[in-house]
Amino acid sequence: MFSKIDQEVAFVKTALSLRGQRQEILAANLANADTPNYKARDLDFQTALRSAAGAARAGLQMERTASRHLDVSGSAGASSAAGDRIKYRAALQPSLDGNTVDVNVERANFTENALHYQFLMDRAASTFSTLRSAITGEGR
């Protein structure tokens, strides 16, 4: 049972961290909307989360202590560097000064990311509330 709780908390922690990184990147895009030659960037959240989940599984590999044991190592990949997950966004409408930030796109992405972040915070709060109820015996 505790492994399920650990997995849930680890998932939410990783997802919150990645959402926070994406929020910083989107905020930097908005802050540099008028900077000549600034290239809008974004975090590929799904790829980053898959990579982080793969790294977590890679750290928990089973060890073969006899030749008759099954090989269950699979293809869990190692965590990629943050630079591998950050991509430049193609400009929808190129500007004369070389800036690729579209303020409307950035605001929409910023708001969407904030909603996902809030959902994860609510999920974490719900998980801890359930644990507290189980420990204290509330709700009987």
C-alpha positions in Angstrom: 0.0 0.0 0.0 2.8 2.4 0.9 4.4 1.9 -2.5 1.2 3.2 -4.2 1.2 6.2 -2.0 4.9 6.8 -2.7 4.2 6.5 -6.4 1.4 9.0 -6.3 3.4 11.5 -4.3 6.4 11.1 -6.5 4.3 11.5 -9.7 2.7 14.7 -8.3 6.0 16.1 -7.2 7.6 15.5 -10.6 4.7 16.9 -12.5 4.6 20.0 -10.2 8.3 20.5 -10.7 7.9 20.3 -14.5 4.9 22.6 -14.5 6.9 25.1 -12.5 9.7 25.0 -15.0 7.3 25.5 -17.8 5.7 28.4 -16.0 9.1 30.1 -15.7 9.8 29.6 -19.4 6.5 31.0 -20.4 6.9 34.0 -18.1 10.3 34.6 -19.6 8.7 34.6 -23.1 6.2 37.2 -21.9 8.8 39.3 -20.3 10.8 39.3 -23.5 7.9 40.0 -25.9 9.6 43.3 -27.0 13.2 42.1 -27.0 14.7 42.0 -30.6 15.7 38.6 -31.8 14.3 36.8 -28.7 13.1 33.3 -29.6 10.1 32.0 -27.8 10.7 28.7 -26.0 8.5 26.1 -24.4 8.9 22.9 -22.4 7.6 19.7 -24.0 5.8 18.7 -20.9 4.6 15.2 -22.0 8.1 14.2 -23.1 9.7 15.5 -20.0 7.2 13.7 -17.8 7.7 10.4 -19.7 11.4 10.9 -19.4 11.2 11.6 -15.6 8.9 8.6 -15.1 11.3 6.4 -17.1 14.2 7.6 -15.0 12.3 6.7 -11.8 11.6 3.2 -13.1 15.2 2.8 -14.2 16.3 3.5 -10.6 14.2 0.6 -9.4 15.4 -2.2 -11.6 15.3 -5.8 -10.4 18.6 -7.6 -10.2 19.2 -11.0 -11.8 21.0 -13.1 -9.2 20.7 -16.4 -11.2 20.9 -17.2 -14.9 17.4 -18.7 -14.8 15.8 -15.4 -13.7 13.8 -13.5 -16.3 15.3 -10.3 -17.7 12.9 -7.5 -16.8 15.1 -4.6 -17.5 12.9 -3.3 -20.4 13.6 0.0 -22.1 13.4 2.5 -19.3 15.4 5.4 -20.5 17.6 7.7 -18.4 16.4 11.2 -17.6 17.3 13.7 -20.3 18.9 17.1 -19.6 16.6 20.1 -19.2 18.0 21.5 -22.4 16.7 18.5 -24.3 13.1 19.2 -23.2 13.1 22.9 -24.0 12.3 23.7 -27.6 12.0 26.9 -29.6 8.5 27.7 -30.8 8.0 28.5 -34.4 6.6 32.0 -35.1 3.0 32.1 -36.2 3.6 35.6 -37.7 7.2 36.7 -38.0 8.1 40.1 -36.7 10.5 42.6 -38.3 12.8 42.5 -35.3 13.2 38.7 -35.3 11.2 38.2 -32.1 9.0 35.0 -32.2 6.9 35.7 -29.1 3.2 35.9 -29.8 1.7 37.4 -26.6 -1.7 35.9 -27.1 -0.3 32.4 -27.5 2.0 32.9 -24.5 -0.9 34.1 -22.3 -3.1 31.2 -23.3 -0.2 28.7 -22.6 0.6 30.4 -19.3 -3.1 30.2 -18.2 -3.4 26.6 -19.3 -0.2 25.6 -17.4 -1.4 27.4 -14.3 -4.7 25.5 -14.4 -2.8 22.2 -14.7 -0.5 23.3 -11.8 -3.5 24.1 -9.6 -5.1 20.7 -10.5 -1.9 18.9 -9.3 -1.9 21.0 -6.1 -5.5 19.9 -5.5 -4.6 16.3 -6.2 -1.8 16.4 -3.7 -4.1 18.0 -1.1 -6.7 15.3 -1.7 -4.1 12.6 -1.3 -2.9 14.0 2.0 -6.4 14.6 3.2 -7.2 10.9 2.5 -4.1 9.8 4.3 -5.0 12.0 7.3 -8.5 10.6 7.4 -7.2 7.0 7.3 -4.7 7.7 10.1 -7.1 9.6 12.4 -10.0 7.3 11.7 -12.3 10.2 10.5 -15.2 9.4 8.2 -16.4 6.3 10.0 
